[in-house]
Amino acid sequence: MNQAISNPFGVASQRQEQGLVAVEQQRAIQEVQAAMVIAKKFPRNPVEATDRILQACSRPTLAEGRYTAITVEDRM
């Protein structure tokens, strides 16, 4: 009378979780590989990037836009 009842769905959910993890791993691997291809195709020029940052930071509209984009509700 003390027979253990096994859940036939318990094993399937573990397999399903393993499958979902494998899918997520493959997606992450492909995302990194795509980023590497893009990085090789379009290498960065550090001098040019620094110049663009400095030009953008010298614009008053950039600073003004920063304060108007965040509201009190966004902080909470």
N, CA, C, O and CB atoms as a CASP TS submission, in Angstrom:
PFRMAT TS
TARGET T0000
AUTHOR 0000-0000-0000
METHOD Language model
MODEL 1
PARENT N/A
ATOM      1  N   MET     1       0.798  -1.194   0.000  1.00  0.00           N
ATOM      2  CA  MET     1       0.000   0.000   0.000  1.00  0.00           C
ATOM      3  C   MET     1       0.848   1.270   0.000  1.00  0.00           C
ATOM      4  O   MET     1       0.319   2.354  -0.243  1.00  0.00           O
ATOM      5  CB  MET     1      -0.912  -0.008   1.180  1.00  0.00           C
ATOM      6  N   ASN     2       2.126   1.165   0.261  1.00  0.00           N
ATOM      7  CA  ASN     2       2.995   2.324   0.284  1.00  0.00           C
ATOM      8  C   ASN     2       3.772   2.446  -1.028  1.00  0.00           C
ATOM      9  O   ASN     2       4.991   2.618  -1.014  1.00  0.00           O
ATOM     10  CB  ASN     2       3.956   2.242   1.470  1.00  0.00           C
ATOM     11  N   GLN     3       3.084   2.357  -2.139  1.00  0.00           N
ATOM     12  CA  GLN     3       3.741   2.483  -3.432  1.00  0.00           C
ATOM     13  C   GLN     3       3.912   3.968  -3.776  1.00  0.00           C
ATOM     14  O   GLN     3       2.988   4.767  -3.629  1.00  0.00           O
ATOM     15  CB  GLN     3       2.929   1.749  -4.536  1.00  0.00           C
ATOM     16  N   ALA     4       5.088   4.303  -4.226  1.00  0.00           N
ATOM     17  CA  ALA     4       5.356   5.688  -4.613  1.00  0.00           C
ATOM     18  C   ALA     4       4.737   5.957  -5.981  1.00  0.00           C
ATOM     19  O   ALA     4       4.832   5.140  -6.897  1.00  0.00           O
ATOM     20  CB  ALA     4       6.887   5.975  -4.634  1.00  0.00           C
ATOM     21  N   ILE     5       4.124   7.079  -6.094  1.00  0.00           N
ATOM     22  CA  ILE     5       3.517   7.476  -7.359  1.00  0.00           C
ATOM     23  C   ILE     5       4.483   8.437  -8.049  1.00  0.00           C
ATOM     24  O   ILE     5       4.861   9.470  -7.498  1.00  0.00           O
ATOM     25  CB  ILE     5       2.100   8.137  -7.142  1.00  0.00           C
ATOM     26  N   SER     6       4.863   8.072  -9.251  1.00  0.00           N
ATOM     27  CA  SER     6       5.796   8.941  -9.973  1.00  0.00           C
ATOM     28  C   SER     6       5.015   9.854 -10.912  1.00  0.00           C
ATOM     29  O   SER     6       3.938   9.505 -11.398  1.00  0.00           O
ATOM     30  CB  SER     6       6.840   8.101 -10.767  1.00  0.00           C
ATOM     31  N   ASN     7       5.565  10.985 -11.145  1.00  0.00           N
ATOM     32  CA  ASN     7       4.956  11.968 -12.025  1.00  0.00           C
ATOM     33  C   ASN     7       5.501  11.756 -13.433  1.00  0.00           C
ATOM     34  O   ASN     7       6.678  12.027 -13.671  1.00  0.00           O
ATOM     35  CB  ASN     7       5.231  13.420 -11.527  1.00  0.00           C
ATOM     36  N   PRO     8       4.689  11.282 -14.370  1.00  0.00           N
ATOM     37  CA  PRO     8       5.198  11.049 -15.725  1.00  0.00           C
ATOM     38  C   PRO     8       5.539  12.354 -16.454  1.00  0.00           C
ATOM     39  O   PRO     8       6.276  12.340 -17.440  1.00  0.00           O
ATOM     40  CB  PRO     8       4.172  10.263 -16.534  1.00  0.00           C
ATOM     41  N   PHE     9       5.012  13.464 -15.978  1.00  0.00           N
ATOM     42  CA  PHE     9       5.272  14.748 -16.625  1.00  0.00           C
ATOM     43  C   PHE     9       6.538  15.410 -16.092  1.00  0.00           C
ATOM     44  O   PHE     9       7.049  16.343 -16.713  1.00  0.00           O
ATOM     45  CB  PHE     9       4.086  15.677 -16.434  1.00  0.00           C
ATOM     46  N   GLY    10       7.051  14.951 -14.964  1.00  0.00           N
ATOM     47  CA  GLY    10       8.236  15.544 -14.367  1.00  0.00           C
ATOM     48  C   GLY    10       9.464  15.388 -15.242  1.00  0.00           C
ATOM     49  O   GLY    10      10.251  16.324 -15.380  1.00  0.00           O
ATOM     50  N   VAL    11       9.636  14.225 -15.830  1.00  0.00           N
ATOM     51  CA  VAL    11      10.790  13.961 -16.692  1.00  0.00           C
ATOM     52  C   VAL    11      10.697  14.785 -17.970  1.00  0.00           C
ATOM     53  O   VAL    11      11.705  15.303 -18.451  1.00  0.00           O
ATOM     54  CB  VAL    11      10.886  12.460 -17.031  1.00  0.00           C
ATOM     55  N   ALA    12       9.513  14.904 -18.509  1.00  0.00           N
ATOM     56  CA  ALA    12       9.342  15.670 -19.745  1.00  0.00           C
ATOM     57  C   ALA    12       9.691  17.139 -19.523  1.00  0.00           C
ATOM     58  O   ALA    12      10.265  17.778 -20.405  1.00  0.00           O
ATOM     59  CB  ALA    12       7.899  15.540 -20.265  1.00  0.00           C
ATOM     60  N   SER    13       9.351  17.677 -18.353  1.00  0.00           N
ATOM     61  CA  SER    13       9.644  19.087 -18.122  1.00  0.00           C
ATOM     62  C   SER    13      11.158  19.308 -18.003  1.00  0.00           C
ATOM     63  O   SER    13      11.665  20.353 -18.412  1.00  0.00           O
ATOM     64  CB  SER    13       8.925  19.585 -16.850  1.00  0.00           C
ATOM     65  N   GLN    14      11.877  18.332 -17.448  1.00  0.00           N
ATOM     66  CA  GLN    14      13.327  18.460 -17.369  1.00  0.00           C
ATOM     67  C   GLN    14      13.929  18.432 -18.767  1.00  0.00           C
ATOM     68  O   GLN    14      14.847  19.195 -19.066  1.00  0.00           O
ATOM     69  CB  GLN    14      13.928  17.338 -16.501  1.00  0.00           C
ATOM     70  N   ARG    15      13.418  17.559 -19.618  1.00  0.00           N
ATOM     71  CA  ARG    15      13.904  17.505 -21.001  1.00  0.00           C
ATOM     72  C   ARG    15      13.584  18.805 -21.722  1.00  0.00           C
ATOM     73  O   ARG    15      14.395  19.321 -22.491  1.00  0.00           O
ATOM     74  CB  ARG    15      13.281  16.310 -21.756  1.00  0.00           C
ATOM     75  N   GLN    16      12.405  19.319 -21.466  1.00  0.00           N
ATOM     76  CA  GLN    16      12.006  20.557 -22.118  1.00  0.00           C
ATOM     77  C   GLN    16      12.907  21.709 -21.667  1.00  0.00           C
ATOM     78  O   GLN    16      13.311  22.537 -22.483  1.00  0.00           O
ATOM     79  CB  GLN    16      10.530  20.875 -21.815  1.00  0.00           C
ATOM     80  N   GLU    17      13.221  21.762 -20.377  1.00  0.00           N
ATOM     81  CA  GLU    17      14.109  22.807 -19.864  1.00  0.00           C
ATOM     82  C   GLU    17      15.489  22.693 -20.496  1.00  0.00           C
ATOM     83  O   GLU    17      16.090  23.702 -20.863  1.00  0.00           O
ATOM     84  CB  GLU    17      14.219  22.724 -18.332  1.00  0.00           C
ATOM     85  N   GLN    18      15.993  21.475 -20.625  1.00  0.00           N
ATOM     86  CA  GLN    18      17.301  21.276 -21.250  1.00  0.00           C
ATOM     87  C   GLN    18      17.278  21.730 -22.701  1.00  0.00           C
ATOM     88  O   GLN    18      18.245  22.313 -23.191  1.00  0.00           O
ATOM     89  CB  GLN    18      17.724  19.804 -21.165  1.00  0.00           C
ATOM     90  N   GLY    19      16.163  21.460 -23.392  1.00  0.00           N
ATOM     91  CA  GLY    19      16.031  21.896 -24.774  1.00  0.00           C
ATOM     92  C   GLY    19      15.998  23.412 -24.886  1.00  0.00           C
ATOM     93  O   GLY    19      16.608  23.983 -25.790  1.00  0.00           O
ATOM     94  N   LEU    20      15.288  24.067 -23.969  1.00  0.00           N
ATOM     95  CA  LEU    20      15.214  25.526 -23.974  1.00  0.00           C
ATOM     96  C   LEU    20      16.576  26.146 -23.679  1.00  0.00           C
ATOM     97  O   LEU    20      16.941  27.167 -24.262  1.00  0.00           O
ATOM     98  CB  LEU    20      14.185  26.010 -22.951  1.00  0.00           C
ATOM     99  N   VAL    21      17.324  25.520 -22.770  1.00  0.00           N
ATOM    100  CA  VAL    21      18.665  26.025 -22.456  1.00  0.00           C
ATOM    101  C   VAL    21      19.568  25.888 -23.671  1.00  0.00           C
ATOM    102  O   VAL    21      20.341  26.796 -23.977  1.00  0.00           O
ATOM    103  CB  VAL    21      19.271  25.271 -21.248  1.00  0.00           C
ATOM    104  N   ALA    22      19.477  24.767 -24.360  1.00  0.00           N
ATOM    105  CA  ALA    22      20.300  24.560 -25.552  1.00  0.00           C
ATOM    106  C   ALA    22      19.959  25.578 -26.638  1.00  0.00           C
ATOM    107  O   ALA    22      20.852  26.096 -27.307  1.00  0.00           O
ATOM    108  CB  ALA    22      20.114  23.134 -26.089  1.00  0.00           C
ATOM    109  N   VAL    23      18.680  25.863 -26.812  1.00  0.00           N
ATOM    110  CA  VAL    23      18.257  26.848 -27.808  1.00  0.00           C
ATOM    111  C   VAL    23      18.793  28.227 -27.441  1.00  0.00           C
ATOM    112  O   VAL    23      19.283  28.956 -28.303  1.00  0.00           O
ATOM    113  CB  VAL    23      16.715  26.882 -27.925  1.00  0.00           C
ATOM    114  N   GLU    24      18.700  28.582 -26.170  1.00  0.00           N
ATOM    115  CA  GLU    24      19.188  29.886 -25.718  1.00  0.00           C
ATOM    116  C   GLU    24      20.711  29.992 -25.882  1.00  0.00           C
ATOM    117  O   GLU    24      21.230  31.046 -26.248  1.00  0.00           O
ATOM    118  CB  GLU    24      18.794  30.122 -24.245  1.00  0.00           C
ATOM    119  N   GLN    25      21.405  28.908 -25.611  1.00  0.00           N
ATOM    120  CA  GLN    25      22.864  28.903 -25.791  1.00  0.00           C
ATOM    121  C   GLN    25      23.225  29.128 -27.257  1.00  0.00           C
ATOM    122  O   GLN    25      24.116  29.920 -27.565  1.00  0.00           O
ATOM    123  CB  GLN    25      23.470  27.570 -25.294  1.00  0.00           C
ATOM    124  N   GLN    26      22.542  28.442 -28.149  1.00  0.00           N
ATOM    125  CA  GLN    26      22.825  28.595 -29.578  1.00  0.00           C
ATOM    126  C   GLN    26      22.522  30.013 -30.051  1.00  0.00           C
ATOM    127  O   GLN    26      23.257  30.566 -30.870  1.00  0.00           O
ATOM    128  CB  GLN    26      22.011  27.584 -30.394  1.00  0.00           C
ATOM    129  N   ARG    27      21.441  30.605 -29.537  1.00  0.00           N
ATOM    130  CA  ARG    27      21.098  31.967 -29.909  1.00  0.00           C
ATOM    131  C   ARG    27      22.179  32.936 -29.453  1.00  0.00           C
ATOM    132  O   ARG    27      22.563  33.839 -30.197  1.00  0.00           O
ATOM    133  CB  ARG    27      19.746  32.359 -29.314  1.00  0.00           C
ATOM    134  N   ALA    28      22.673  32.751 -28.226  1.00  0.00           N
ATOM    135  CA  ALA    28      23.726  33.621 -27.698  1.00  0.00           C
ATOM    136  C   ALA    28      25.022  33.456 -28.490  1.00  0.00           C
ATOM    137  O   ALA    28      25.710  34.438 -28.768  1.00  0.00           O
ATOM    138  CB  ALA    28      23.975  33.320 -26.212  1.00  0.00           C
ATOM    139  N   ILE    29      25.351  32.228 -28.850  1.00  0.00           N
ATOM    140  CA  ILE    29      26.559  31.974 -29.640  1.00  0.00           C
ATOM    141  C   ILE    29      26.456  32.654 -30.997  1.00  0.00           C
ATOM    142  O   ILE    29      27.411  33.286 -31.450  1.00  0.00           O
ATOM    143  CB  ILE    29      26.787  30.458 -29.819  1.00  0.00           C
ATOM    144  N   GLN    30      25.314  32.529 -31.643  1.00  0.00           N
ATOM    145  CA  GLN    30      25.129  33.149 -32.953  1.00  0.00           C
ATOM    146  C   GLN    30      25.162  34.670 -32.861  1.00  0.00           C
ATOM    147  O   GLN    30      25.663  35.339 -33.765  1.00  0.00           O
ATOM    148  CB  GLN    30      23.812  32.694 -33.572  1.00  0.00           C
ATOM    149  N   GLU    31      24.636  35.211 -31.781  1.00  0.00           N
ATOM    150  CA  GLU    31      24.651  36.665 -31.591  1.00  0.00           C
ATOM    151  C   GLU    31      26.091  37.177 -31.474  1.00  0.00           C
ATOM    152  O   GLU    31      26.442  38.198 -32.064  1.00  0.00           O
ATOM    153  CB  GLU    31      23.838  37.056 -30.332  1.00  0.00           C
ATOM    154  N   VAL    32      26.911  36.468 -30.717  1.00  0.00           N
ATOM    155  CA  VAL    32      28.309  36.868 -30.558  1.00  0.00           C
ATOM    156  C   VAL    32      29.056  36.714 -31.876  1.00  0.00           C
ATOM    157  O   VAL    32      29.857  37.575 -32.241  1.00  0.00           O
ATOM    158  CB  VAL    32      28.992  36.035 -29.456  1.00  0.00           C
ATOM    159  N   GLN    33      28.798  35.626 -32.590  1.00  0.00           N
ATOM    160  CA  GLN    33      29.461  35.416 -33.873  1.00  0.00           C
ATOM    161  C   GLN    33      29.089  36.517 -34.866  1.00  0.00           C
ATOM    162  O   GLN    33      29.941  36.990 -35.619  1.00  0.00           O
ATOM    163  CB  GLN    33      29.093  34.040 -34.443  1.00  0.00           C
ATOM    164  N   ALA    34      27.836  36.918 -34.869  1.00  0.00           N
ATOM    165  CA  ALA    34      27.399  37.994 -35.771  1.00  0.00           C
ATOM    166  C   ALA    34      28.074  39.310 -35.391  1.00  0.00           C
ATOM    167  O   ALA    34      28.487  40.070 -36.267  1.00  0.00           O
ATOM    168  CB  ALA    34      25.856  38.152 -35.731  1.00  0.00           C
ATOM    169  N   ALA    35      28.188  39.580 -34.110  1.00  0.00           N
ATOM    170  CA  ALA    35      28.859  40.802 -33.663  1.00  0.00           C
ATOM    171  C   ALA    35      30.328  40.799 -34.081  1.00  0.00           C
ATOM    172  O   ALA    35      30.874  41.840 -34.447  1.00  0.00           O
ATOM    173  CB  ALA    35      28.742  40.952 -32.135  1.00  0.00           C
ATOM    174  N   MET    36      30.962  39.638 -34.028  1.00  0.00           N
ATOM    175  CA  MET    36      32.365  39.547 -34.444  1.00  0.00           C
ATOM    176  C   MET    36      32.520  39.787 -35.943  1.00  0.00           C
ATOM    177  O   MET    36      33.471  40.442 -36.368  1.00  0.00           O
ATOM    178  CB  MET    36      32.942  38.177 -34.075  1.00  0.00           C
ATOM    179  N   VAL    37      31.608  39.273 -36.736  1.00  0.00           N
ATOM    180  CA  VAL    37      31.655  39.483 -38.187  1.00  0.00           C
ATOM    181  C   VAL    37      31.504  40.967 -38.498  1.00  0.00           C
ATOM    182  O   VAL    37      32.236  41.510 -39.325  1.00  0.00           O
ATOM    183  CB  VAL    37      30.546  38.663 -38.903  1.00  0.00           C
ATOM    184  N   ILE    38      30.556  41.621 -37.836  1.00  0.00           N
ATOM    185  CA  ILE    38      30.343  43.055 -38.047  1.00  0.00           C
ATOM    186  C   ILE    38      31.576  43.846 -37.611  1.00  0.00           C
ATOM    187  O   ILE    38      31.994  44.782 -38.293  1.00  0.00           O
ATOM    188  CB  ILE    38      29.092  43.539 -37.274  1.00  0.00           C
ATOM    189  N   ALA    39      32.155  43.463 -36.471  1.00  0.00           N
ATOM    190  CA  ALA    39      33.339  44.175 -35.974  1.00  0.00           C
ATOM    191  C   ALA    39      34.515  44.038 -36.938  1.00  0.00           C
ATOM    192  O   ALA    39      35.278  44.986 -37.126  1.00  0.00           O
ATOM    193  CB  ALA    39      33.735  43.648 -34.588  1.00  0.00           C
ATOM    194  N   LYS    40      34.664  42.873 -37.543  1.00  0.00           N
ATOM    195  CA  LYS    40      35.747  42.690 -38.510  1.00  0.00           C
ATOM    196  C   LYS    40      35.476  43.452 -39.803  1.00  0.00           C
ATOM    197  O   LYS    40      36.394  43.967 -40.441  1.00  0.00           O
ATOM    198  CB  LYS    40      35.940  41.206 -38.813  1.00  0.00           C
ATOM    199  N   LYS    41      34.197  43.514 -40.177  1.00  0.00           N
ATOM    200  CA  LYS    41      33.836  44.183 -41.421  1.00  0.00           C
ATOM    201  C   LYS    41      33.940  45.700 -41.299  1.00  0.00           C
ATOM    202  O   LYS    41      34.314  46.382 -42.253  1.00  0.00           O
ATOM    203  CB  LYS    41      32.427  43.792 -41.834  1.00  0.00           C
ATOM    204  N   PHE    42      33.607  46.224 -40.118  1.00  0.00           N
ATOM    205  CA  PHE    42      33.632  47.672 -39.881  1.00  0.00           C
ATOM    206  C   PHE    42      34.486  47.975 -38.651  1.00  0.00           C
ATOM    207  O   PHE    42      33.942  48.224 -37.575  1.00  0.00           O
ATOM    208  CB  PHE    42      32.189  48.231 -39.695  1.00  0.00           C
ATOM    209  N   PRO    43      35.814  47.958 -38.789  1.00  0.00           N
ATOM    210  CA  PRO    43      36.665  48.223 -37.621  1.00  0.00           C
ATOM    211  C   PRO    43      36.521  49.671 -37.145  1.00  0.00           C
ATOM    212  O   PRO    43      36.250  50.575 -37.935  1.00  0.00           O
ATOM    213  CB  PRO    43      38.136  47.925 -37.956  1.00  0.00           C
ATOM    214  N   ARG    44      36.706  49.866 -35.858  1.00  0.00           N
ATOM    215  CA  ARG    44      36.587  51.202 -35.277  1.00  0.00           C
ATOM    216  C   ARG    44      37.864  51.997 -35.482  1.00  0.00           C
ATOM    217  O   ARG    44      38.973  51.464 -35.478  1.00  0.00           O
ATOM    218  CB  ARG    44      36.256  51.113 -33.788  1.00  0.00           C
ATOM    219  N   ASN    45      37.660  53.286 -35.658  1.00  0.00           N
ATOM    220  CA  ASN    45      38.773  54.222 -35.713  1.00  0.00           C
ATOM    221  C   ASN    45      38.693  55.020 -34.410  1.00  0.00           C
ATOM    222  O   ASN    45      37.825  55.883 -34.281  1.00  0.00           O
ATOM    223  CB  ASN    45      38.712  55.162 -37.009  1.00  0.00           C
ATOM    224  N   PRO    46      39.582  54.754 -33.436  1.00  0.00           N
ATOM    225  CA  PRO    46      39.463  55.389 -32.123  1.00  0.00           C
ATOM    226  C   PRO    46      39.542  56.915 -32.174  1.00  0.00           C
ATOM    227  O   PRO    46      38.866  57.589 -31.396  1.00  0.00           O
ATOM    228  CB  PRO    46      40.540  54.868 -31.215  1.00  0.00           C
ATOM    229  N   VAL    47      40.339  57.460 -33.060  1.00  0.00           N
ATOM    230  CA  VAL    47      40.459  58.921 -33.159  1.00  0.00           C
ATOM    231  C   VAL    47      39.145  59.515 -33.656  1.00  0.00           C
ATOM    232  O   VAL    47      38.662  60.513 -33.120  1.00  0.00           O
ATOM    233  CB  VAL    47      41.626  59.318 -34.107  1.00  0.00           C
ATOM    234  N   GLU    48      38.581  58.900 -34.671  1.00  0.00           N
ATOM    235  CA  GLU    48      37.315  59.376 -35.214  1.00  0.00           C
ATOM    236  C   GLU    48      36.189  59.244 -34.191  1.00  0.00           C
ATOM    237  O   GLU    48      35.355  60.142 -34.070  1.00  0.00           O
ATOM    238  CB  GLU    48      36.961  58.607 -36.484  1.00  0.00           C
ATOM    239  N   ALA    49      36.159  58.140 -33.459  1.00  0.00           N
ATOM    240  CA  ALA    49      35.132  57.942 -32.434  1.00  0.00           C
ATOM    241  C   ALA    49      35.246  58.990 -31.336  1.00  0.00           C
ATOM    242  O   ALA    49      34.235  59.524 -30.881  1.00  0.00           O
ATOM    243  CB  ALA    49      35.239  56.536 -31.832  1.00  0.00           C
ATOM    244  N   THR    50      36.463  59.287 -30.908  1.00  0.00           N
ATOM    245  CA  THR    50      36.671  60.307 -29.872  1.00  0.00           C
ATOM    246  C   THR    50      36.220  61.675 -30.366  1.00  0.00           C
ATOM    247  O   THR    50      35.606  62.433 -29.615  1.00  0.00           O
ATOM    248  CB  THR    50      38.153  60.360 -29.451  1.00  0.00           C
ATOM    249  N   ASP    51      36.515  61.994 -31.610  1.00  0.00           N
ATOM    250  CA  ASP    51      36.084  63.271 -32.179  1.00  0.00           C
ATOM    251  C   ASP    51      34.559  63.388 -32.205  1.00  0.00           C
ATOM    252  O   ASP    51      34.004  64.439 -31.883  1.00  0.00           O
ATOM    253  CB  ASP    51      36.645  63.435 -33.594  1.00  0.00           C
ATOM    254  N   ARG    52      33.886  62.299 -32.592  1.00  0.00           N
ATOM    255  CA  ARG    52      32.416  62.337 -32.633  1.00  0.00           C
ATOM    256  C   ARG    52      31.834  62.507 -31.229  1.00  0.00           C
ATOM    257  O   ARG    52      30.855  63.232 -31.054  1.00  0.00           O
ATOM    258  CB  ARG    52      31.861  61.051 -33.283  1.00  0.00           C
ATOM    259  N   ILE    53      32.417  61.856 -30.238  1.00  0.00           N
ATOM    260  CA  ILE    53      31.942  61.989 -28.859  1.00  0.00           C
ATOM    261  C   ILE    53      32.120  63.419 -28.374  1.00  0.00           C
ATOM    262  O   ILE    53      31.211  63.997 -27.779  1.00  0.00           O
ATOM    263  CB  ILE    53      32.688  61.013 -27.927  1.00  0.00           C
ATOM    264  N   LEU    54      33.288  63.987 -28.628  1.00  0.00           N
ATOM    265  CA  LEU    54      33.550  65.360 -28.181  1.00  0.00           C
ATOM    266  C   LEU    54      32.627  66.352 -28.884  1.00  0.00           C
ATOM    267  O   LEU    54      32.156  67.299 -28.254  1.00  0.00           O
ATOM    268  CB  LEU    54      35.019  65.736 -28.436  1.00  0.00           C
ATOM    269  N   GLN    55      32.366  66.159 -30.152  1.00  0.00           N
ATOM    270  CA  GLN    55      31.460  67.048 -30.876  1.00  0.00           C
ATOM    271  C   GLN    55      30.038  66.929 -30.331  1.00  0.00           C
ATOM    272  O   GLN    55      29.344  67.933 -30.169  1.00  0.00           O
ATOM    273  CB  GLN    55      31.481  66.729 -32.379  1.00  0.00           C
ATOM    274  N   ALA    56      29.614  65.709 -30.053  1.00  0.00           N
ATOM    275  CA  ALA    56      28.261  65.513 -29.533  1.00  0.00           C
ATOM    276  C   ALA    56      28.113  66.122 -28.146  1.00  0.00           C
ATOM    277  O   ALA    56      27.072  66.695 -27.826  1.00  0.00           O
ATOM    278  CB  ALA    56      27.916  64.023 -29.490  1.00  0.00           C
ATOM    279  N   CYS    57      29.139  66.003 -27.331  1.00  0.00           N
ATOM    280  CA  CYS    57      29.068  66.532 -25.966  1.00  0.00           C
ATOM    281  C   CYS    57      29.154  68.055 -25.929  1.00  0.00           C
ATOM    282  O   CYS    57      28.784  68.664 -24.925  1.00  0.00           O
ATOM    283  CB  CYS    57      30.181  65.939 -25.120  1.00  0.00           C
ATOM    284  N   SER    58      29.625  68.670 -26.979  1.00  0.00           N
ATOM    285  CA  SER    58      29.726  70.132 -26.995  1.00  0.00           C
ATOM    286  C   SER    58      28.404  70.789 -27.401  1.00  0.00           C
ATOM    287  O   SER    58      28.271  72.011 -27.328  1.00  0.00           O
ATOM    288  CB  SER    58      30.839  70.571 -27.950  1.00  0.00           C
ATOM    289  N   ARG    59      27.427  69.985 -27.828  1.00  0.00           N
ATOM    290  CA  ARG    59      26.127  70.547 -28.231  1.00  0.00           C
ATOM    291  C   ARG    59      25.249  70.762 -27.006  1.00  0.00           C
ATOM    292  O   ARG    59      25.063  69.830 -26.225  1.00  0.00           O
ATOM    293  CB  ARG    59      25.412  69.617 -29.247  1.00  0.00           C
ATOM    294  N   PRO    60      24.711  71.947 -26.815  1.00  0.00           N
ATOM    295  CA  PRO    60      23.815  72.201 -25.682  1.00  0.00           C
ATOM    296  C   PRO    60      22.526  71.376 -25.768  1.00  0.00           C
ATOM    297  O   PRO    60      21.941  71.033 -24.741  1.00  0.00           O
ATOM    298  CB  PRO    60      23.470  73.689 -25.613  1.00  0.00           C
ATOM    299  N   THR    61      22.091  71.062 -26.967  1.00  0.00           N
ATOM    300  CA  THR    61      20.842  70.302 -27.107  1.00  0.00           C
ATOM    301  C   THR    61      20.975  68.888 -26.548  1.00  0.00           C
ATOM    302  O   THR    61      19.987  68.298 -26.109  1.00  0.00           O
ATOM    303  CB  THR    61      20.423  70.238 -28.577  1.00  0.00           C
ATOM    304  N   LEU    62      22.163  68.356 -26.563  1.00  0.00           N
ATOM    305  CA  LEU    62      22.377  67.033 -25.988  1.00  0.00           C
ATOM    306  C   LEU    62      22.133  67.059 -24.490  1.00  0.00           C
ATOM    307  O   LEU    62      21.462  66.179 -23.951  1.00  0.00           O
ATOM    308  CB  LEU    62      23.796  66.535 -26.287  1.00  0.00           C
ATOM    309  N   ALA    63      22.673  68.062 -23.816  1.00  0.00           N
ATOM    310  CA  ALA    63      22.487  68.173 -22.373  1.00  0.00           C
ATOM    311  C   ALA    63      21.035  68.487 -22.036  1.00  0.00           C
ATOM    312  O   ALA    63      20.502  67.941 -21.070  1.00  0.00           O
ATOM    313  CB  ALA    63      23.408  69.251 -21.795  1.00  0.00           C
ATOM    314  N   GLU    64      20.399  69.333 -22.790  1.00  0.00           N
ATOM    315  CA  GLU    64      19.002  69.664 -22.534  1.00  0.00           C
ATOM    316  C   GLU    64      18.110  68.452 -22.732  1.00  0.00           C
ATOM    317  O   GLU    64      17.194  68.220 -21.944  1.00  0.00           O
ATOM    318  CB  GLU    64      18.547  70.802 -23.441  1.00  0.00           C
ATOM    319  N   GLY    65      18.366  67.689 -23.758  1.00  0.00           N
ATOM    320  CA  GLY    65      17.577  66.496 -24.034  1.00  0.00           C
ATOM    321  C   GLY    65      17.710  65.462 -22.941  1.00  0.00           C
ATOM    322  O   GLY    65      16.766  64.715 -22.686  1.00  0.00           O
ATOM    323  N   ARG    66      18.828  65.399 -22.306  1.00  0.00           N
ATOM    324  CA  ARG    66      19.066  64.438 -21.231  1.00  0.00           C
ATOM    325  C   ARG    66      18.134  64.683 -20.068  1.00  0.00           C
ATOM    326  O   ARG    66      17.595  63.732 -19.500  1.00  0.00           O
ATOM    327  CB  ARG    66      20.510  64.504 -20.761  1.00  0.00           C
ATOM    328  N   TYR    67      17.929  65.935 -19.697  1.00  0.00           N
ATOM    329  CA  TYR    67      17.093  66.236 -18.538  1.00  0.00           C
ATOM    330  C   TYR    67      15.607  66.170 -18.861  1.00  0.00           C
ATOM    331  O   TYR    67      14.801  65.892 -17.973  1.00  0.00           O
ATOM    332  CB  TYR    67      17.433  67.604 -17.998  1.00  0.00           C
ATOM    333  N   THR    68      15.233  66.413 -20.085  1.00  0.00           N
ATOM    334  CA  THR    68      13.812  66.348 -20.429  1.00  0.00           C
ATOM    335  C   THR    68      13.351  64.925 -20.714  1.00  0.00           C
ATOM    336  O   THR    68      12.152  64.649 -20.681  1.00  0.00           O
ATOM    337  CB  THR    68      13.528  67.223 -21.631  1.00  0.00           C
ATOM    338  N   ALA    69      14.269  64.030 -20.990  1.00  0.00           N
ATOM    339  CA  ALA    69      13.897  62.661 -21.324  1.00  0.00           C
ATOM    340  C   ALA    69      13.552  61.836 -20.090  1.00  0.00           C
ATOM    341  O   ALA    69      12.827  60.847 -20.206  1.00  0.00           O
ATOM    342  CB  ALA    69      15.017  61.995 -22.084  1.00  0.00           C
ATOM    343  N   ILE    70      14.044  62.207 -18.922  1.00  0.00           N
ATOM    344  CA  ILE    70      13.798  61.443 -17.711  1.00  0.00           C
ATOM    345  C   ILE    70      12.804  62.196 -16.844  1.00  0.00           C
ATOM    346  O   ILE    70      13.011  63.361 -16.507  1.00  0.00           O
ATOM    347  CB  ILE    70      15.113  61.179 -16.941  1.00  0.00           C
ATOM    348  N   THR    71      11.725  61.516 -16.490  1.00  0.00           N
ATOM    349  CA  THR    71      10.707  62.124 -15.633  1.00  0.00           C
ATOM    350  C   THR    71      10.804  61.518 -14.240  1.00  0.00           C
ATOM    351  O   THR    71      11.573  60.585 -14.009  1.00  0.00           O
ATOM    352  CB  THR    71       9.281  61.922 -16.225  1.00  0.00           C
ATOM    353  N   VAL    72      10.030  62.050 -13.333  1.00  0.00           N
ATOM    354  CA  VAL    72      10.022  61.536 -11.960  1.00  0.00           C
ATOM    355  C   VAL    72       9.527  60.097 -11.946  1.00  0.00           C
ATOM    356  O   VAL    72      10.022  59.281 -11.169  1.00  0.00           O
ATOM    357  CB  VAL    72       9.138  62.418 -11.046  1.00  0.00           C
ATOM    358  N   GLU    73       8.557  59.778 -12.795  1.00  0.00           N
ATOM    359  CA  GLU    73       8.006  58.413 -12.841  1.00  0.00           C
ATOM    360  C   GLU    73       9.064  57.408 -13.308  1.00  0.00           C
ATOM    361  O   GLU    73       9.067  56.255 -12.874  1.00  0.00           O
ATOM    362  CB  GLU    73       6.775  58.359 -13.779  1.00  0.00           C
ATOM    363  N   ASP    74       9.957  57.850 -14.189  1.00  0.00           N
ATOM    364  CA  ASP    74      11.009  56.954 -14.686  1.00  0.00           C
ATOM    365  C   ASP    74      12.010  56.594 -13.600  1.00  0.00           C
ATOM    366  O   ASP    74      12.619  55.525 -13.657  1.00  0.00           O
ATOM    367  CB  ASP    74      11.736  57.597 -15.857  1.00  0.00           C
ATOM    368  N   ARG    75      12.188  57.445 -12.633  1.00  0.00           N
ATOM    369  CA  ARG    75      13.152  57.195 -11.572  1.00  0.00           C
ATOM    370  C   ARG    75      12.646  56.179 -10.564  1.00  0.00           C
ATOM    371  O   ARG    75      13.441  55.570  -9.848  1.00  0.00           O
ATOM    372  CB  ARG    75      13.492  58.483 -10.870  1.00  0.00           C
ATOM    373  N   MET    76      11.360  55.991 -10.497  1.00  0.00           N
ATOM    374  CA  MET    76      10.772  55.083  -9.492  1.00  0.00           C
ATOM    375  C   MET    76      10.611  53.702 -10.002  1.00  0.00           C
ATOM    376  O   MET    76      10.133  52.828  -9.278  1.00  0.00           O
ATOM    377  CB  MET    76       9.447  55.582  -9.032  1.00  0.00           C
TER
END
